[in-house]
Amino acid sequence: MPIGTLKDARAEKKTVLLRLDLNSPIDPTTHHILDDKRFREHIPTIQALSGSRVVILTHQSRPGKKDFTTLEGHAERLEGLLQRKVGYVDDIFGHCARDAVRRMKTGDVLLLENVRFNAEENLNLKPEDAQKTHLVRMLSRMGDIFVNDAFGTAHRSQPTMVGLPMVMRSVAGLLMEKEVSTLGRVFENAPRPVCMVLGGTKVDDSLAVAEHMLAGGTADVVIVTGVVANVFFLAAGHRIGKGSYQLIQQLKYEREVEHARRLLDSYRDRIYFPESVAVNEGGKRVEYPLDAVPEDATIMDAGMDAIASLARKIRSCRTVVFNGPAGVFEDPNYATGTHELLRAASKAEFSIIGGGHTAAVAEKMGIERDFTHISTGGGACIEFLTGRKLPAVDALERSHALFG
């Protein structure tokens, strides 16, 4: 089903409720915003709505977290990036918020308070239930059209994400449209061979992506690194060292070993993992073949020969989707795998980074512009790649069917 886009919005001189994802790293003491990348990604959508009255809905963190805070600083940062006045009101749908919206003129931008200050926004609800919340009923009266640009939150079935599209005409913002169309291309007409590089610590999600991509014939090559690779090592009968196994126990991924074993049984000719690894011995990087890992070791990175071999495999593919680092990249001694595999991926004809830590590494390396697309939503991106319909995207499709 199609979703509406800004081209279909007919939003001129109307009041637009614009859902963004401005959730950013914040210093818990000073509340200073440490990285405004997500702000910058939304700027084109706000600029495209310059002929409307734009009322921004967004969140910062969640209840109980140290960075769960008011959005006054977000308004200031957004104002600096837009280079135009951004109003702010410490209210979501009360008298202050409603009065501020009524006073708006065409071209005005107003940021409402953190929507997660309202308890209902922290619930995961079906769209039919979300539309009945007091939050959705009150907000929907304050605008003419809803624009959802918050791809980073698209995997959350929360009232502002899935309830508003059920009660008012709704379309995707430019970022949401770009994310959905670009990631969708992986399944439809990506140049082959297609390679998935799955690393980091989110083993369950990575296995779900691998299974969907392999079973559907989407991926020709799946490379696993990081903790994901450790699970595959165990599934293949290799020892990974006491420290690595304790981490898998701590993350409660013991049951994922059997899932990895089933994938190896079915797709061994398409799954690749490092044949050598690097461990920390007395503060030094020491490398071992996979069949000779010391019993008390903790795997920190792939070995240099394995990195070279996997990089060659990546360079042989025309499409590369990269999600998760290859090792403890925060330590320069063990960042080689992540850096070299990213460099190889950046040369692909069609290349995607799935957000999160990997995106930050690519930006720090100065190669982010070499990638076709860097997703703004780690969790949303990986759920999209498992083949599941994202709740917010499904809601936009349903809204398009309801309201055109």
LOFI-445839 format. One record per residue (C-alpha): residue number from 1; residue in three letters; x, z, y. Coordinates in nm, 2 decimals, m for minus. Each point is the difference from the previous one (the first is absolute). Layout:
LOFI-445839
> NUM; ALA; X; Z; Y
...
end
This chain:
LOFI-445839
> 1; MET; 0.00; 0.00; 0.00
> 2; PRO; 0.12; m0.07; 0.35
> 3; ILE; 0.06; 0.25; 0.28
> 4; GLY; m0.07; m0.06; 0.36
> 5; THR; 0.30; m0.04; 0.24
> 6; LEU; 0.05; 0.04; 0.37
> 7; LYS; m0.08; m0.38; 0.04
> 8; ASP; m0.35; 0.08; m0.13
> 9; ALA; m0.04; 0.32; 0.21
> 10; ARG; m0.15; m0.13; 0.32
> 11; ALA; 0.12; 0.33; 0.16
> 12; GLU; 0.03; m0.11; 0.36
> 13; LYS; m0.14; 0.26; 0.24
> 14; LYS; m0.11; 0.21; m0.29
> 15; THR; 0.10; 0.35; m0.10
> 16; VAL; 0.22; m0.02; m0.31
> 17; LEU; 0.07; 0.29; m0.23
> 18; LEU; 0.36; m0.08; m0.11
> 19; ARG; 0.13; 0.19; m0.31
> 20; LEU; 0.38; 0.02; 0.00
> 21; ASP; 0.25; 0.18; m0.21
> 22; LEU; 0.24; 0.17; 0.25
> 23; ASN; 0.10; 0.27; m0.25
> 24; SER; 0.37; 0.04; 0.07
> 25; PRO; 0.30; 0.22; m0.06
> 26; ILE; m0.02; 0.29; 0.24
> 27; ASP; 0.24; 0.29; 0.08
> 28; PRO; m0.21; 0.30; m0.11
> 29; THR; 0.15; 0.22; 0.28
> 30; THR; m0.02; m0.23; 0.30
> 31; HIS; m0.27; m0.23; m0.13
> 32; HIS; 0.22; m0.29; 0.13
> 33; ILE; m0.07; m0.33; m0.18
> 34; LEU; 0.31; m0.10; m0.19
> 35; ASP; m0.09; m0.36; m0.10
> 36; ASP; m0.26; m0.22; 0.18
> 37; LYS; 0.02; m0.30; m0.25
> 38; ARG; m0.37; 0.04; m0.09
> 39; PHE; m0.09; 0.00; 0.37
> 40; ARG; 0.19; m0.33; 0.05
> 41; GLU; m0.17; m0.17; m0.29
> 42; HIS; m0.34; 0.06; 0.16
> 43; ILE; 0.08; m0.13; 0.35
> 44; PRO; m0.10; m0.36; m0.07
> 45; THR; m0.35; 0.11; m0.10
> 46; ILE; m0.05; 0.21; 0.30
> 47; GLN; 0.13; m0.28; 0.23
> 48; ALA; m0.24; m0.24; m0.17
> 49; LEU; m0.29; 0.23; 0.10
> 50; SER; 0.10; 0.00; 0.37
> 51; GLY; m0.35; m0.14; 0.09
> 52; SER; m0.17; 0.30; m0.16
> 53; ARG; m0.03; 0.37; 0.05
> 54; VAL; 0.22; 0.14; m0.28
> 55; VAL; m0.07; 0.34; m0.15
> 56; ILE; 0.28; 0.09; m0.24
> 57; LEU; m0.06; 0.22; m0.31
> 58; THR; 0.30; 0.12; m0.19
> 59; HIS; 0.15; 0.30; m0.18
> 60; GLN; 0.33; 0.19; m0.02
> 61; SER; 0.08; 0.17; m0.33
> 62; ARG; m0.26; 0.22; m0.17
> 63; PRO; m0.12; 0.37; 0.01
> 64; GLY; 0.26; 0.24; m0.11
> 65; LYS; 0.30; m0.21; 0.08
> 66; LYS; 0.25; 0.10; 0.28
> 67; ASP; m0.04; m0.34; 0.17
> 68; PHE; m0.38; 0.02; 0.01
> 69; THR; m0.04; 0.00; 0.38
> 70; THR; m0.19; m0.13; 0.30
> 71; LEU; 0.05; m0.36; 0.12
> 72; GLU; 0.09; 0.05; 0.36
> 73; GLY; 0.36; m0.11; m0.07
> 74; HIS; m0.13; m0.30; m0.19
> 75; ALA; m0.19; m0.12; 0.31
> 76; GLU; 0.31; 0.04; 0.21
> 77; ARG; 0.22; m0.20; m0.25
> 78; LEU; m0.27; m0.27; m0.03
> 79; GLU; m0.03; m0.03; 0.38
> 80; GLY; 0.38; m0.05; 0.02
> 81; LEU; m0.01; m0.28; m0.26
> 82; LEU; m0.30; m0.17; 0.13
> 83; GLN; 0.12; 0.04; 0.36
> 84; ARG; m0.36; 0.07; 0.11
> 85; LYS; m0.21; 0.31; 0.05
> 86; VAL; m0.12; 0.17; m0.32
> 87; GLY; m0.25; 0.27; 0.05
> 88; TYR; m0.02; 0.30; m0.23
> 89; VAL; m0.28; 0.26; m0.07
> 90; ASP; 0.04; 0.30; m0.22
> 91; ASP; m0.34; m0.07; m0.16
> 92; ILE; m0.13; m0.23; m0.28
> 93; PHE; m0.37; m0.04; 0.06
> 94; GLY; m0.11; 0.28; 0.22
> 95; HIS; m0.12; m0.01; 0.36
> 96; CYS; 0.35; m0.05; 0.14
> 97; ALA; 0.07; m0.29; m0.23
> 98; ARG; m0.34; m0.17; 0.06
> 99; ASP; 0.03; 0.04; 0.37
> 100; ALA; 0.35; m0.14; 0.00
> 101; VAL; m0.12; m0.31; m0.19
> 102; ARG; m0.29; m0.05; 0.23
> 103; ARG; 0.23; m0.01; 0.30
> 104; MET; 0.23; m0.26; m0.15
> 105; LYS; 0.03; m0.35; 0.16
> 106; THR; 0.10; m0.32; m0.16
> 107; GLY; 0.37; 0.01; m0.08
> 108; ASP; 0.02; 0.38; m0.03
> 109; VAL; 0.16; 0.17; m0.30
> 110; LEU; m0.10; 0.35; m0.11
> 111; LEU; 0.15; 0.21; m0.28
> 112; LEU; m0.23; 0.26; m0.15
> 113; GLU; 0.12; 0.32; m0.17
> 114; ASN; 0.14; 0.00; m0.36
> 115; VAL; m0.29; m0.09; m0.22
> 116; ARG; 0.12; 0.23; m0.27
> 117; PHE; m0.07; 0.29; 0.22
> 118; ASN; m0.36; m0.07; m0.12
> 119; ALA; m0.04; 0.14; m0.35
> 120; GLU; m0.21; m0.29; m0.12
> 121; GLU; 0.29; m0.25; 0.05
> 122; ASN; 0.21; 0.19; m0.26
> 123; LEU; m0.26; m0.08; m0.27
> 124; ASN; 0.03; m0.29; m0.24
> 125; LEU; m0.35; m0.15; m0.02
> 126; LYS; m0.17; m0.31; m0.13
> 127; PRO; m0.10; m0.23; 0.30
> 128; GLU; m0.37; 0.09; m0.06
> 129; ASP; 0.07; 0.37; 0.04
> 130; ALA; 0.26; m0.05; 0.28
> 131; GLN; m0.25; m0.18; 0.22
> 132; LYS; m0.23; 0.30; m0.01
> 133; THR; 0.26; 0.24; 0.14
> 134; HIS; m0.05; 0.15; 0.34
> 135; LEU; 0.34; m0.15; 0.11
> 136; VAL; m0.11; m0.35; m0.08
> 137; ARG; m0.34; 0.03; 0.15
> 138; MET; 0.14; 0.13; 0.33
> 139; LEU; 0.29; m0.24; 0.03
> 140; SER; m0.21; m0.30; m0.08
> 141; ARG; m0.22; 0.07; 0.30
> 142; MET; 0.31; m0.02; 0.22
> 143; GLY; 0.09; m0.36; m0.06
> 144; ASP; m0.13; m0.35; m0.06
> 145; ILE; 0.25; m0.12; m0.26
> 146; PHE; 0.25; 0.16; m0.24
> 147; VAL; 0.35; m0.14; m0.04
> 148; ASN; 0.21; 0.14; m0.29
> 149; ASP; 0.37; m0.06; 0.05
> 150; ALA; 0.12; 0.31; m0.20
> 151; PHE; 0.14; m0.17; m0.32
> 152; GLY; 0.22; 0.31; m0.06
> 153; THR; m0.32; 0.20; m0.06
> 154; ALA; m0.19; m0.28; m0.18
> 155; HIS; 0.03; 0.17; m0.34
> 156; ARG; m0.19; 0.31; 0.13
> 157; SER; m0.37; 0.00; m0.04
> 158; GLN; m0.07; 0.21; 0.31
> 159; PRO; m0.29; m0.02; 0.24
> 160; THR; 0.16; m0.19; 0.29
> 161; MET; 0.16; m0.24; m0.25
> 162; VAL; m0.30; m0.08; m0.23
> 163; GLY; m0.31; 0.16; 0.18
> 164; LEU; 0.01; m0.18; 0.33
> 165; PRO; 0.01; m0.35; m0.15
> 166; MET; m0.33; 0.09; m0.18
> 167; VAL; m0.19; 0.07; 0.33
> 168; MET; 0.15; m0.25; 0.25
> 169; ARG; 0.15; m0.34; 0.02
> 170; SER; 0.37; 0.03; m0.11
> 171; VAL; 0.30; m0.22; m0.02
> 172; ALA; 0.37; 0.03; m0.08
> 173; GLY; 0.26; 0.03; 0.28
> 174; LEU; 0.30; m0.23; 0.01
> 175; LEU; 0.22; 0.24; m0.20
> 176; MET; m0.26; 0.06; m0.27
> 177; GLU; m0.06; m0.37; m0.03
> 178; LYS; 0.37; m0.08; m0.03
> 179; GLU; 0.06; 0.27; m0.26
> 180; VAL; m0.29; m0.11; m0.22
> 181; SER; 0.08; m0.38; 0.02
> 182; THR; 0.37; 0.04; m0.05
> 183; LEU; m0.02; 0.24; m0.29
> 184; GLY; m0.28; m0.21; m0.15
> 185; ARG; 0.23; m0.30; 0.00
> 186; VAL; 0.21; 0.18; m0.27
> 187; PHE; m0.28; m0.05; m0.24
> 188; GLU; m0.12; m0.34; 0.11
> 189; ASN; 0.27; m0.25; 0.10
> 190; ALA; 0.34; 0.18; 0.03
> 191; PRO; 0.29; m0.23; m0.08
> 192; ARG; 0.13; 0.07; m0.35
> 193; PRO; 0.18; 0.16; m0.16
> 194; VAL; m0.15; 0.33; 0.12
> 195; CYS; 0.21; 0.32; m0.02
> 196; MET; m0.13; 0.36; 0.04
> 197; VAL; 0.27; 0.26; 0.09
> 198; LEU; m0.15; 0.35; m0.07
> 199; GLY; 0.20; 0.31; 0.08
> 200; GLY; m0.03; 0.34; 0.16
> 201; THR; m0.18; 0.29; m0.14
> 202; LYS; m0.37; m0.12; m0.03
> 203; VAL; 0.03; m0.08; m0.36
> 204; ASP; m0.38; 0.00; m0.09
> 205; ASP; m0.07; m0.24; 0.28
> 206; SER; 0.29; m0.23; m0.08
> 207; LEU; m0.10; m0.02; m0.37
> 208; ALA; m0.36; m0.09; 0.11
> 209; VAL; 0.14; m0.28; 0.22
> 210; ALA; 0.24; m0.12; m0.28
> 211; GLU; m0.28; m0.01; m0.26
> 212; HIS; m0.24; m0.19; 0.23
> 213; MET; 0.26; m0.25; 0.11
> 214; LEU; 0.13; m0.06; m0.35
> 215; ALA; m0.33; m0.01; m0.18
> 216; GLY; m0.15; m0.24; 0.26
> 217; GLY; 0.31; m0.23; m0.01
> 218; THR; 0.06; 0.06; 0.37
> 219; ALA; 0.36; 0.13; m0.05
> 220; ASP; 0.27; m0.19; m0.18
> 221; VAL; 0.25; 0.28; 0.05
> 222; VAL; m0.04; 0.37; 0.04
> 223; ILE; 0.31; 0.20; 0.10
> 224; VAL; m0.03; 0.38; m0.02
> 225; THR; 0.24; 0.24; 0.18
> 226; GLY; 0.01; 0.36; 0.12
> 227; VAL; m0.21; 0.26; m0.18
> 228; VAL; m0.22; m0.29; m0.13
> 229; ALA; 0.31; m0.13; m0.19
> 230; ASN; 0.07; 0.35; m0.14
> 231; VAL; m0.34; 0.00; m0.16
> 232; PHE; 0.07; m0.35; m0.15
> 233; PHE; 0.34; 0.13; m0.12
> 234; LEU; m0.17; 0.27; m0.20
> 235; ALA; m0.26; m0.24; m0.13
> 236; ALA; 0.28; m0.22; m0.13
> 237; GLY; 0.17; 0.29; m0.17
> 238; HIS; 0.28; 0.07; 0.24
> 239; ARG; 0.12; 0.35; 0.12
> 240; ILE; m0.02; 0.05; 0.38
> 241; GLY; 0.17; 0.34; 0.04
> 242; LYS; m0.15; 0.34; 0.05
> 243; GLY; m0.04; m0.02; 0.38
> 244; SER; m0.19; m0.33; m0.02
> 245; TYR; m0.23; 0.12; m0.27
> 246; GLN; m0.07; 0.32; 0.19
> 247; LEU; m0.11; m0.21; 0.30
> 248; ILE; m0.24; m0.20; m0.22
> 249; GLN; m0.14; 0.33; m0.13
> 250; GLN; m0.03; 0.14; 0.36
> 251; LEU; m0.19; m0.32; 0.10
> 252; LYS; m0.21; 0.03; m0.31
> 253; TYR; 0.07; m0.35; m0.13
> 254; GLU; 0.07; 0.08; m0.37
> 255; ARG; m0.32; m0.18; m0.10
> 256; GLU; 0.11; m0.31; 0.19
> 257; VAL; 0.28; m0.05; m0.25
> 258; GLU; m0.25; m0.12; m0.26
> 259; HIS; m0.16; m0.23; 0.25
> 260; ALA; 0.34; m0.15; 0.08
> 261; ARG; 0.06; m0.04; m0.38
> 262; ARG; m0.31; m0.20; m0.04
> 263; LEU; 0.10; m0.23; 0.28
> 264; LEU; 0.34; m0.05; m0.16
> 265; ASP; m0.16; m0.08; m0.33
> 266; SER; m0.22; m0.26; 0.16
> 267; TYR; 0.22; m0.15; 0.28
> 268; ARG; 0.36; 0.08; m0.09
> 269; ASP; 0.11; m0.35; 0.09
> 270; ARG; m0.12; 0.04; 0.36
> 271; ILE; 0.10; 0.36; 0.07
> 272; TYR; 0.36; 0.08; 0.12
> 273; PHE; 0.17; 0.33; 0.08
> 274; PRO; 0.36; 0.10; 0.08
> 275; GLU; 0.24; m0.01; m0.29
> 276; SER; 0.23; 0.25; 0.17
> 277; VAL; m0.05; 0.29; 0.23
> 278; ALA; 0.18; 0.21; 0.26
> 279; VAL; 0.00; 0.38; m0.01
> 280; ASN; 0.15; 0.28; 0.21
> 281; GLU; 0.30; 0.17; m0.14
> 282; GLY; 0.17; 0.25; 0.22
> 283; GLY; m0.13; m0.18; 0.31
> 284; LYS; 0.13; m0.34; m0.11
> 285; ARG; m0.19; m0.31; m0.12
> 286; VAL; 0.08; m0.05; m0.37
> 287; GLU; m0.15; m0.29; m0.20
> 288; TYR; m0.10; m0.01; m0.37
> 289; PRO; m0.15; m0.26; m0.23
> 290; LEU; m0.37; 0.08; m0.07
> 291; ASP; 0.09; 0.11; m0.36
> 292; ALA; 0.26; 0.25; 0.11
> 293; VAL; m0.17; 0.21; 0.27
> 294; PRO; 0.14; 0.36; m0.02
> 295; GLU; m0.25; 0.26; m0.12
> 296; ASP; 0.01; 0.21; 0.33
> 297; ALA; m0.01; m0.30; 0.24
> 298; THR; m0.25; m0.10; 0.27
> 299; ILE; m0.03; m0.37; 0.05
> 300; MET; 0.04; m0.08; 0.37
> 301; ASP; 0.02; m0.38; 0.02
> 302; ALA; 0.05; m0.31; m0.22
> 303; GLY; 0.36; m0.09; m0.09
> 304; MET; 0.18; m0.27; 0.19
> 305; ASP; 0.00; m0.25; m0.28
> 306; ALA; m0.37; 0.06; m0.06
> 307; ILE; m0.07; m0.04; 0.38
> 308; ALA; 0.18; m0.34; m0.01
> 309; SER; m0.19; m0.11; m0.30
> 310; LEU; m0.34; 0.10; 0.14
> 311; ALA; 0.08; m0.15; 0.34
> 312; ARG; 0.07; m0.33; m0.18
> 313; LYS; m0.34; 0.02; m0.17
> 314; ILE; m0.17; 0.07; 0.33
> 315; ARG; 0.17; m0.30; 0.16
> 316; SER; m0.12; m0.23; m0.27
> 317; CYS; m0.36; 0.07; 0.11
> 318; ARG; m0.19; m0.16; 0.28
> 319; THR; m0.24; 0.29; 0.06
> 320; VAL; 0.11; 0.36; 0.01
> 321; VAL; m0.21; 0.31; 0.05
> 322; PHE; 0.21; 0.31; 0.05
> 323; ASN; m0.14; 0.35; m0.02
> 324; GLY; 0.21; 0.31; m0.03
> 325; PRO; 0.38; 0.07; 0.03
> 326; ALA; 0.24; m0.04; m0.29
> 327; GLY; 0.16; 0.34; 0.04
> 328; VAL; 0.07; 0.30; 0.22
> 329; PHE; 0.04; m0.23; 0.30
> 330; GLU; 0.02; 0.29; 0.25
> 331; ASP; 0.36; 0.06; m0.13
> 332; PRO; 0.23; m0.29; 0.09
> 333; ASN; 0.18; 0.05; m0.33
> 334; TYR; m0.32; m0.10; m0.18
> 335; ALA; m0.16; m0.25; 0.24
> 336; THR; 0.18; m0.30; m0.14
> 337; GLY; m0.27; m0.10; m0.25
> 338; THR; m0.28; 0.02; 0.26
> 339; HIS; 0.20; m0.19; 0.26
> 340; GLU; 0.13; m0.28; m0.22
> 341; LEU; m0.34; m0.06; m0.17
> 342; LEU; m0.17; m0.01; 0.34
> 343; ARG; 0.25; m0.25; 0.13
> 344; ALA; m0.06; m0.22; m0.31
> 345; ALA; m0.38; 0.03; 0.05
> 346; SER; 0.03; m0.09; 0.37
> 347; LYS; 0.12; m0.35; m0.10
> 348; ALA; m0.31; m0.09; m0.19
> 349; GLU; m0.23; m0.27; 0.13
> 350; PHE; m0.29; 0.24; 0.00
> 351; SER; 0.09; 0.37; 0.02
> 352; ILE; m0.20; 0.32; 0.05
> 353; ILE; 0.10; 0.36; 0.04
> 354; GLY; m0.27; 0.25; m0.10
> 355; GLY; 0.05; 0.24; 0.29
> 356; GLY; 0.12; 0.36; m0.02
> 357; HIS; 0.36; 0.09; m0.04
> 358; THR; 0.11; m0.35; m0.10
> 359; ALA; m0.13; m0.14; 0.33
> 360; ALA; 0.20; 0.26; 0.19
> 361; VAL; 0.32; m0.09; m0.19
> 362; ALA; m0.05; m0.37; 0.08
> 363; GLU; m0.05; 0.08; 0.36
> 364; LYS; 0.31; 0.22; 0.01
> 365; MET; 0.20; m0.28; m0.16
> 366; GLY; m0.12; m0.24; 0.26
> 367; ILE; m0.15; m0.25; m0.25
> 368; GLU; m0.37; 0.07; 0.05
> 369; ARG; m0.05; m0.33; 0.17
> 370; ASP; 0.13; m0.18; m0.30
> 371; PHE; m0.31; 0.10; m0.20
> 372; THR; m0.32; m0.20; 0.01
> 373; HIS; m0.20; 0.32; 0.03
> 374; ILE; 0.05; 0.38; 0.01
> 375; SER; m0.32; 0.18; m0.08
> 376; THR; m0.11; 0.29; 0.23
> 377; GLY; m0.17; 0.19; m0.29
> 378; GLY; 0.20; 0.12; m0.29
> 379; GLY; m0.29; 0.15; m0.19
> 380; ALA; m0.24; m0.27; 0.09
> 381; CYS; 0.25; m0.27; m0.08
> 382; ILE; 0.08; 0.12; m0.35
> 383; GLU; m0.37; 0.06; m0.08
> 384; PHE; m0.07; m0.36; 0.12
> 385; LEU; 0.27; m0.12; m0.24
> 386; THR; m0.16; 0.18; m0.29
> 387; GLY; m0.30; m0.23; 0.04
> 388; ARG; m0.24; 0.27; 0.12
> 389; LYS; m0.23; m0.08; 0.28
> 390; LEU; 0.09; 0.21; 0.30
> 391; PRO; m0.30; 0.20; 0.12
> 392; ALA; 0.04; m0.10; 0.37
> 393; VAL; 0.03; m0.37; m0.09
> 394; ASP; m0.30; 0.02; m0.23
> 395; ALA; m0.19; 0.16; 0.29
> 396; LEU; 0.09; m0.28; 0.23
> 397; GLU; m0.11; m0.26; m0.25
> 398; ARG; m0.33; 0.18; m0.04
> 399; SER; m0.05; 0.03; 0.37
> 400; HIS; 0.07; m0.37; 0.04
> 401; ALA; m0.28; m0.07; m0.26
> 402; LEU; m0.24; 0.24; 0.18
> 403; PHE; 0.07; m0.09; 0.37
> 404; GLY; 0.18; m0.33; m0.01
end
